[in-house]
Amino acid sequence: MSSELRDLIQAAWPELDTGAQDRVIQFHRILAAENEKQNLTRLIAPKDFVEGHLIDVRELLKSGLVDFAAMDLGSGCGVPGLLAAAVGDGAWVLAESERHKADFLFRAVREMGLSSVRIAADRGESFLQENSVESVVARAVGPVERIYGWLGPCSTWNTLVLLKGPAWATEWEEFGRSKFRNHLRLAAVHEYIVGAEEKKRTIVRLARVPRGT
């Protein structure tokens, strides 16, 4: 499986050096083993893993929309934050309130020797009450209105970077009708296509609007 996975990694992200490829393969191995104990992700088969996880991380890092240090909100299986740390240079905080998932993240980070990663076994807003990051990154956590409802009272972050699917435009329109509509502005959008089915994905960067403006 590792040779098949390496071929897929090289095809999807040819700029990755051998060391980064090895860390991706190591992460996949650790994730697959843990997935037999607890349901972390359905994207374990090499092709599914690359198209469903690695390409999101590739586009997130290439987009330049994340400022570091960054928090991965509701990190779950470690994507995007842990996988991004395995192939990039930025410092990450993985916030995960579910104990079994947080325990997995602790073990994975320790086994992979990722010194740039910190685990917050708590809700993201609880961590942000006493700690600061530049960007909060979230994938498959919920709509922007809900996320901002959690994080808005914390003044310890500057940008919200969300990985979204084709329904993003509708979600942003709904946010524009919410009570938080004047709290965030759309700063940048990065769109890309994945797989033979040409699934559309979107990464958005939302910046906080200073109060009183």
ZAZATI-374061 format. One line per 2 residues: number of its first residue (from 1); their letters; for each residue x, y, z of N, C-alpha, C. Coordinates in steps of 0.001 Angstrom, whole numbers, plus 500000, padded with zeros to 6 digits. Layout:
// ZAZATI-374061
NUM> A> X/Y/Z/X/Y/Z/X/Y/Z; ...
END
This chain:
// ZAZATI-374061
1> MS> 500816/498791/500000/500000/500000/500000/500852/501262/500000; 502014/501221/500697/502837/502420/500790/503384/502843/499434
3> SE> 503719/501859/498554/504215/502227/497231/503113/502861/496394; 501896/502339/496508/500769/502944/495795/500513/504351/496316
5> LR> 500555/504496/497631/500318/505803/498226/501403/506789/497815; 502645/506362/497802/503725/507268/497400/503539/507734/495964
7> DL> 503141/506827/495074/502896/507215/493683/501801/508268/493593; 500756/508079/494363/499645/509036/494356/500071/510382/494946
9> IQ> 500883/510343/495998/501392/511575/496592/502248/512328/495589; 503145/511617/494914/504021/512262/493939/503233/512873/492795
11> AA> 502178/512188/492378/501349/512710/491286/500565/513954/491721; 500062/513926/492957/499238/515031/493443/500064/516240/493878
13> WP> 501268/515977/494379/502080/517058/494958/503551/516805/494654; 503954/516956/493404/505315/516595/492998/506406/517416/493676
15> EL> 506063/518575/494220/507076/519416/494867/507523/518876/496221; 506772/517970/496810/507145/517442/498115/508434/516630/498020
17> DT> 509361/516885/498933/510590/516103/498924/510344/514735/499566; 511349/513880/499506/511188/512514/499998/510863/512473/501479
19> GA> 511486/513350/502256/511217/513377/503683/509762/513711/503980; 509206/514690/503270/507804/515059/503468/506881/513935/503028
21> QD> 507222/513285/501936/506432/512133/501485/506432/511036/502548; 507599/510806/503126/507697/509775/504170/506798/510111/505358
23> RV> 506737/511381/505719/505897/511776/506859/504414/511641/506533; 504045/511918/505296/502650/511710/504885/502294/510230/504986
25> IQ> 503184/509379/504505/502953/507936/504563/502902/507467/506011; 503774/507998/506850/503760/507650/508271/502438/508063/508911
27> FH> 501979/509275/508610/500703/509737/509160/499565/508845/508695; 499563/508467/507433/498513/507588/506917/498524/506258/507655
29> RI> 499710/505723/507910/499809/504443/508622/499249/504560/510034; 499620/505611/510728/499138/505823/512096/497622/506017/512100
31> LA> 497130/506790/511149/495693/507058/511058/494910/505789/510750; 495413/504999/509818/494718/503765/509440/494649/502800/510620
33> AE> 495732/502703/511386/495743/501813/512543/494750/502285/513598; 494698/503593/513834/493776/504129/514833/492329/504020/514367
35> NE> 492136/504082/513068/490779/504029/512527/490119/502674/512769; 490925/501666/513042/490376/500357/513378/489863/500326/514815
37> KQ> 490286/501307/515623/489860/501375/517023/488722/502373/517228; 488788/503489/516506/487732/504488/516588/487528/505083/515198
39> NL> 486310/505459/514918/485952/505954/513588/486395/507406/513429; 487550/507599/512818/488086/508940/512621/487793/509484/511233
41> TR> 487851/508625/510227/487642/509063/508854/487305/507861/507981; 486518/508099/506941/486241/507044/505971/487238/507087/504813
43> LI> 488113/508096/504829/489046/508303/503713/490396/507672/504037; 490446/506350/503995/491655/505610/504336/492325/505002/503112
45> AP> 491562/504498/502171/492157/503956/500947/493062/505018/500328; 494225/504626/499780/495202/505616/499304/494620/506720/498425
47> KD> 493827/506359/497442/493253/507375/496544/492319/508304/497309; 491497/507730/498182/490575/508543/498973/491329/509463/499921
49> FV> 492395/508946/500529/493198/509738/501459/493825/510936/500752; 494391/510695/499571/495050/511779/498840/494031/512815/498378
51> EG> 492936/512354/497763/491950/513298/497236/491133/513958/498342; 490909/513230/499438/490060/513757/500490/490780/514520/501578
53> HL> 492087/514254/501755/492836/514900/502828/494056/515671/502314; 494931/514983/501600/496203/515608/501229/496013/516795/500295
55> ID> 495117/516695/499341/494930/517803/498407/494375/519031/499127; 493507/518828/500112/493042/519971/500904/494213/520664/501590
57> VR> 495123/519875/502149/496289/520451/502813/497201/521142/501803; 497386/520519/500663/498197/521141/499595/497654/522515/499237
59> EL> 496356/522594/498987/495757/523855/498577/495753/524871/499709; 495551/524406/500934/495578/525310/502076/496939/525984/502208
61> LK> 498000/525200/502106/499342/525762/502254/499745/526594/501042; 499374/526151/499852/499731/526903/498649/498958/528206/498530
63> SG> 497776/528260/499113/496941/529456/498989/497533/530660/499703; 498328/530419/500738/498892/531511/501511/497879/532246/502372
65> LV> 496737/531631/502624/495677/532299/503379/495826/532154/504886; 496713/531266/505336/496884/531011/506767/498089/531779/507292
67> DF> 497879/532489/508404/498975/533120/509136/499269/532262/510371; 500531/532197/510729/500935/531342/511846/501359/532172/513044
69> AA> 501142/531622/514227/500641/530288/514536/499160/530169/514205; 498732/528927/513890/497352/528681/513501/496749/527597/514375
71> MD> 495433/527699/514572/494690/526670/515289/493852/525884/514314; 493899/524548/514428/493006/523650/513709/491832/523371/514644
73> LG> 490694/523981/514372/489534/523900/515251/488781/522595/515013; 488610/521788/516071/487962/520494/515913/488802/519582/515039
75> SG> 490055/519381/515416/491040/518731/514549/490686/517304/514175; 490009/516569/515061/489546/515228/514726/490661/514271/514385
77> CG> 490755/513895/513118/491788/512953/512675/493123/513633/512395; 493198/514958/512595/494458/515659/512392/494584/516355/511057
79> VP> 493477/516456/510343/493487/517155/509053/492566/518365/509169; 493076/519555/508846/494334/519773/508131/495583/519984/508981
81> GL> 495444/520328/510267/496581/520839/511017/497773/519923/511155; 497538/518691/511609/498656/517785/511829/499344/517434/510515
83> LA> 498553/517152/509501/499130/516798/508203/499863/517994/507601; 499327/519190/507800/500008/520389/507302/501339/520588/508015
85> AA> 501373/520322/509305/502623/520449/510052/503653/519426/509596; 503185/518274/509130/504099/517224/508678/504814/517595/507387
87> VG> 504220/518477/506602/504821/518822/505309/505212/520289/505209; 504815/521112/506187/505111/522540/506122/505901/523018/507324
89> DG> 506053/524350/507417/506907/524937/508446/506136/525624/509565; 504843/525848/509397/504097/526633/510363/503816/525906/511661
91> AW> 503636/526701/512740/503287/526159/514052/501775/526015/514142; 501323/524870/514663/499900/524563/514755/499493/524214/516179
93> VL> 498268/524598/516516/497589/524116/517711/496416/523274/517232; 496339/522036/517690/495235/521152/517322/494237/521139/518473
95> AE> 493096/521766/518276/492076/521848/519323/491043/520754/519105; 490929/519867/520073/489992/518742/519964/489444/518426/521350
97> SE> 488125/518581/521517/487511/518397/522834/487103/516959/523123; 487003/516106/522090/486655/514705/522329/487904/513952/522783
99> RH> 487823/513341/523955/489017/512794/524613/489736/511748/523778; 489005/510801/523194/489651/509729/522436/490359/510279/521200
101> KA> 489749/511273/520566/490403/511887/519405/491628/512679/519831; 491514/513404/520936/492662/514155/521432/493796/513221/521814
103> DF> 493471/512091/522437/494501/511106/522793/495225/510612/521540; 494462/510378/520466/495085/509961/519211/496042/511032/518705
105> LF> 495627/512285/518755/496486/513368/518270/497773/513459/519086; 497679/513311/520396/498878/513303/521237/499835/512196/520792
107> RA> 499298/510992/520585/500150/509866/520196/500768/510081/518825; 499971/510567/517878/500464/510767/516511/501565/511819/516472
109> VR> 501352/512924/517170/502357/513988/517197/503648/513488/517840; 503518/512739/518911/504699/512200/519598/505448/511216/518692
111> EM> 504709/510304/518050/505351/509310/517202/506019/509946/515994; 505416/511023/515473/505970/511677/514291/507036/512705/514640
113> GL> 507185/513025/515916/508210/513969/516336/507985/515379/515827; 506738/515826/515846/506394/517144/515303/506442/518186/516411
115> SS> 507584/518807/516582/507781/519757/517673/507019/521062/517466; 506551/521316/516239/505831/522563/515952/504341/522456/516240
117> VR> 503898/521320/516798/502473/521073/517027/502181/521002/518522; 501131/521698/518917/500642/521669/520296/499213/521144/520298
119> IA> 498883/520300/521245/497528/519760/521355/496785/520498/522455; 495591/520982/522146/494701/521569/523145/493505/520633/523280
121> AD> 493513/519825/524311/492428/518860/524516/491253/519572/525163; 490649/520457/524405/489600/521322/524931/488882/521957/523746
123> RG> 487828/522671/524017/487168/523437/522974/488063/524596/522560; 488008/524949/521297/488874/525999/520798/488698/527318/521506
125> ES> 487444/527686/521798/487208/528975/522454/487763/528996/523872; 487812/527833/524512/488405/527774/525858/489900/528029/525789
127> FL> 490570/527435/524803/492002/527672/524615/492267/529138/524317; 491410/529740/523482/491637/531116/523047/491331/532147/524118
129> QE> 490738/531749/525205/490520/532688/526297/491826/533125/526948; 492837/532256/526864/494110/532569/527516/495312/532463/526579
131> NS> 495075/532099/525326/496162/531934/524358/495768/532602/523052; 496753/532964/522251/496470/533650/520995/497056/532895/519802
133> VE> 496405/533044/518670/496894/532556/517385/496606/533637/516350; 497212/533521/515209/496904/534455/514128/495657/534021/513371
135> SV> 495624/532737/512956/494499/532221/512173/493853/531043/512880; 492540/530957/512756/491800/529767/513158/491336/529090/511874
137> VA> 491692/527817/511725/491360/527048/510526/490330/525992/510891; 489305/525831/510060/488272/524837/510354/487825/524154/509075
139> RA> 487663/522839/509163/487147/522048/508048/486069/521120/508586; 484888/521193/507982/483768/520309/508351/483393/520431/509821
141> VG> 483449/521646/510353/483095/521892/511747/481689/522443/511874; 481264/523233/510888/479939/523831/510923/479910/525098/510105
143> PV> 478743/525735/510004/478636/526973/509232/479366/528121/509914; 479709/529124/509143/480499/530231/509662/479778/530959/510789
145> ER> 478467/531060/510727/477737/531739/511800/477938/531023/513134; 477867/529701/513126/478053/528936/514352/479479/529073/514878
147> IY> 480459/528952/513970/481860/529046/514382/482155/530418/514984; 481667/531467/514319/481925/532802/514857/481194/533010/516179
149> GW> 480035/532394/516332/479331/532468/517610/480167/531919/518750; 480941/530879/518475/481830/530310/519492/483032/531219/519763
151> LG> 483665/531672/518676/484964/532326/518786/484907/533835/518893; 483797/534428/518498/483693/535879/518453/484062/536597/519738
153> PC> 483645/536095/520906/483987/536794/522140/485481/536814/522462; 486264/535958/521817/487713/535905/522062/488415/536892/521130
155> ST> 489250/537738/521690/489961/538742/520888/491358/538275/520509; 491625/536978/520658/492991/536447/520539/493256/535785/519197
157> WN> 492488/536129/518174/492730/535625/516816/492343/536726/515836; 492877/536636/514611/492672/537700/513630/491907/537267/512388
159> TL> 492182/536058/511897/491528/535605/510674/490957/534210/510859; 489882/533966/510129/489215/532667/510137/489338/532090/508734
161> VL> 489957/530913/508634/490181/530267/507336/489358/528985/507302; 488418/528909/506376/487472/527802/506331/487617/527026/505035
163> LK> 487640/525698/505142/487648/524818/503972/486210/524385/503730; 485682/524723/502553/484265/524550/502279/484033/523836/500950
165> GP> 482809/523355/500780/482391/522707/499544/481589/523643/498660; 480813/523091/497752/480104/523908/496758/479001/524781/497328
167> AW> 478575/524528/498551/477482/525314/499137/477974/526577/499849; 479268/526912/499686/479817/528046/500417/479082/529340/500116
169> AT> 478751/529608/498859/478112/530880/498506/476803/531064/499275; 476028/530000/499369/474771/530064/500113/475022/530309/501595
171> EW> 476030/529630/502136/476372/529798/503551/476774/531238/503857; 477556/531849/502972/477999/533225/503185/476820/534200/503075
173> EE> 475887/533922/502175/474687/534747/502076/473877/534678/503372; 473778/533489/503937/473050/533332/505194/473750/534075/506329
175> FG> 475089/534036/506328/475823/534791/507344/475545/536281/507204; 475386/536737/505988/475099/538150/505738/473758/538609/506280
177> RS> 472916/537661/506648/471632/538005/507255/471631/537755/508765; 472771/537335/509287/472852/537009/510717/473226/538237/511538
179> KF> 473131/538090/512847/473481/539203/513739/474979/539509/513740; 475774/538597/513177/477221/538798/513139/477706/539376/511807
181> RN> 476785/539753/510940/477148/540086/509555/478194/541197/509435; 478254/542080/510414/479221/543183/510353/480513/542889/511106
183> HL> 480668/541635/511543/481844/541281/512338/482968/540673/511499; 482642/540167/510323/483627/539531/509448/483495/540064/508033
185> RL> 484621/540139/507349/484592/540468/505921/485325/539388/505143; 484883/539162/503934/485514/538164/503071/486783/538760/502484
187> AA> 487935/538252/502920/489219/538832/502522/489822/538165/501293; 489585/536854/501124/490169/536134/499988/489434/534818/499792
189> VH> 489434/534359/498539/488802/533088/498177/489764/532308/497299; 489930/531026/497606/490778/530136/496809/489937/528924/496417
191> EY> 489738/528714/495114/488912/527614/494630/489772/526593/493894; 489371/525328/493985/490095/524266/493297/489167/523094/493030
193> IV> 489608/522223/492133/488827/521062/491712/489586/519797/492093; 488849/518782/492560/489476/517540/493012/488864/516340/492309
195> GA> 489745/515442/491808/489317/514134/491321/488650/514127/489963; 488421/512907/489486/487799/512721/488178/486378/513268/488139
197> EE> 485739/513299/489305/484385/513838/489379/484374/515363/489430; 485556/515957/489462/485725/517415/489453/484884/518087/490535
199> KK> 485104/517641/491767/484395/518229/492901/484985/519603/493213; 484112/520581/493349/484551/521949/493610/484728/522160/495103
201> RT> 485888/522698/495477/486150/523028/496865/486636/524465/496963; 486413/525055/498106/486719/526471/498312/487371/526676/499666
203> IV> 488419/527484/499691/489021/527925/500944/488806/529424/501020; 488262/529889/502143/487996/531315/502302/488759/531850/503505
205> RL> 489176/533073/503387/489822/533787/504496/488894/534922/504912; 488461/534882/506156/487579/535905/506711/488352/536695/507747
207> AR> 488329/538001/507612/489054/538879/508537/488073/539555/509491; 488482/539732/510699/487653/540424/511677/487541/541894/511301
209> VP> 486351/542441/511459/486142/543878/511229/486280/544589/512569; 487165/545558/512638/487328/546278/513916/486008/546862/514400
211> RG> 485752/546736/515668/484529/547270/516228/484472/548790/516040; 483308/549268/515717/483107/550690/515535/483323/551171/514122
213> T> 483627/550199/513170/483818/550608/511777/482612/550201/510963
END
